[in-house]
Amino acid sequence: MNIHEYQAKDIFRREGIPIPPGAVATTPDEAEKLAAQFGGTVVVKAQVHAGGRGKAGGVKLAKSPAEAKTLAATILSMHIKGLPVTRVLVTPAADIASEAYVGVIVDRASKRAVFMVSPAGGIDIEEVAATTPEKILRIPVDPRYGLLNFQALRMGLFLYADVKQARAAAKIMQQLYRAFVHSGASLAEINPLVTTPEGAVLALDAKMVLDDNELPRHPELAALRDESAEAPSEVRARNAHLTFIKLDGNVGCVVNGAGLAMATMDLVKYYGGEPANFLDIGGSSNPEKVVNALDIIASDPNVKAILFNIFGGITRTDDVANGIVTATERAPLHVPLVIRLTGTNEEQALKILSAHGFTAMTDMDEAVKQAVSLATTGAAA
Amino acid sequence: MSIYIDTNTTLLVQGITGRDGSFHTRQMMEYGTQVVAGVTPGKGGQTFDEAVPIFNTVYDAVQATGANTSVIYVPPMYAADAMMEAADAGVQLIVCITEGVPVLDMTRVYPYVRERGARLVGPNCPGLISPGASKVGIIPGRICTEGSVGLVSRSGTLTYEVVYHMTCAGLGQTTCIGIGGDPINGTSFIDCLEAFEADPDTQAVVMIGEIGGTDEQEAACFVKERMSKPVVGFIAGRTAPPGRRMGHAGAIISGASGTAAEKVQAFRDAGMRVAERPIDVVGLLKTAT
């Protein structure tokens, strides 16, 4: 789960990381008031789950409360990478002497949390990794001991020649590691970590991605979810316990299992079509899930045909068949439906479907070809 | 012959009285797996289906029955502890079916299990089956048949799709193993490839990967340098957009790495045949063997 910069900053502050003050505004008037409180010169930052906010014009310097109001109005009317901006963070502008990068992620290869730090901060770290890898220091953390003092100091000294600043940075890294572990994060990042002309070390930005699997342990963090910052169809899908990702094509896909769902999308493309979505109804086959899945897909105006691809293992195909019948009785479909199902209780499923006027196939390739043909020409293959 | 499980596998089920645990225990027993014990804290002394003794702890179960393998169906927040409990009790093979285990939990579980010399398969996996000998997990027995092809995959239902095509075409399997779709799991592609290479009955291997991470690329290097047996590959997620997690926690393209194209290329560079569609695995296997 993504959280906003201001939310990540609250978490970092609780661990003691030095961060300049800031507050969130949802209207231009609020932004003006906050700017006045902070003494006039402020930065107005779009709070949206997308990288490259600065490049998109979502981060601006305002020299007066009036300018903060104007800029907030502009930013609050923006969409960045398709997502609407509904909140801005207003924070006093800081004088910056240097910018560094500090991040901790879960690394698949070493199967541990790994710190990455670089004196080349303020820019995309993946770009630094690609062009000047020698400017990045990576330190894996043993989960039994946490980030040790000497490791943190080594990273601090990699960033700063000044020992006092290196120690300050080391302390921040240990605080960041605690925030990372206590929140059940898969990423925690400060970019940039800055030094001021007076020599102080401060976190000017904050980013955190929380592991969805940890959220049951942290209801207070789960509550940070901002549904206005996500595609409405994806919010509906999550609330219905479906994994759904909207794409741009016209063949709607309902599949059980993530791997098979991806393979189905690939096969749609292979036969000349474009998938409209990724949708995994998961292992259990509660008919209600199928109803919700059909509902979400059918509401996408791009969808010209819907394809079910179910390989029943734990999933009972008769449950899926019942779900299809229930859903289409409740809300008749306006696009053709192609059903492929095989596996557990296949005979019952086929009986249920044919009793309600549906035909089903057992071969995945045939079903995909059919769906692509219906979506592109309106006729069966 | 097979890898990891065979007729000598004696299984204990952690979470045997739960909804999934009890259902799949019956399926495994029906298939012929020797289920010797179950564990549900607080239900020690009871008997599952009048056939399998239930214990409060894995330690008790292992002491009493000598079980050498454990399968875990406990809820995600308790799964890490269950895996470590099994390793501590001396179980050699631990198969965790549970989906949704926090990844930071796995950073602690992995070294713990390893230091105790146990092998962990999963989490978030369908388990494994050696057709005709034993099944540990949830792979439907009737889609598999005995034969000489080893299969390793990160997926569940996609594995079934491919195995089903193989079985229909008369290509039986030594062992089918799903290693799971999470970013950190106990057994890697390379572990399985190494075991299949060493298994005298396995004549060819199918490896089914997906987008995200670099496990497939590393496995391809292993195939090139260490495998004498032919390996057929398939990668799911060619149409997946970058930056989005495609169901599996591990299936995400980050930056330019982890794409299907990169993995397909790595497979080809290693001399592997790569299937365009799941069904193409059959034809490639037939020409490879």
Interface residues (C-beta under 8 A of the other chain):
Chain A: V106 R108 A109 K111 R112 A113 E126 D142 P143 R144 V181 G184 S186 D211 D212 N213 E214 P216 R217 T243 I245 L247 V255 N256 G257 A258 G259 L260 A261 M262 A263 M265 D266 L267 V268 K269 Y270 P275 F278 D280 G283 F311 G313 I314 T315 T342 G343 T344 M364 D365
Chain B: D20 P76 M77 E99 G100 V101 P102 V103 L104 M106 T107 R108 Y110 P111 P126 I138 I139 P140 I143 S153 R154 S155 G156 T157 L158 T159 Y160 E161 Y164 G181 P183 I184 I208 E210 I211 G213 T214 D215 F234 A236 G237 R238 T239 A240 P241 R244 M246 G247 H248 A249 G250 A251 G255 A260 E276 R277 P278 I279
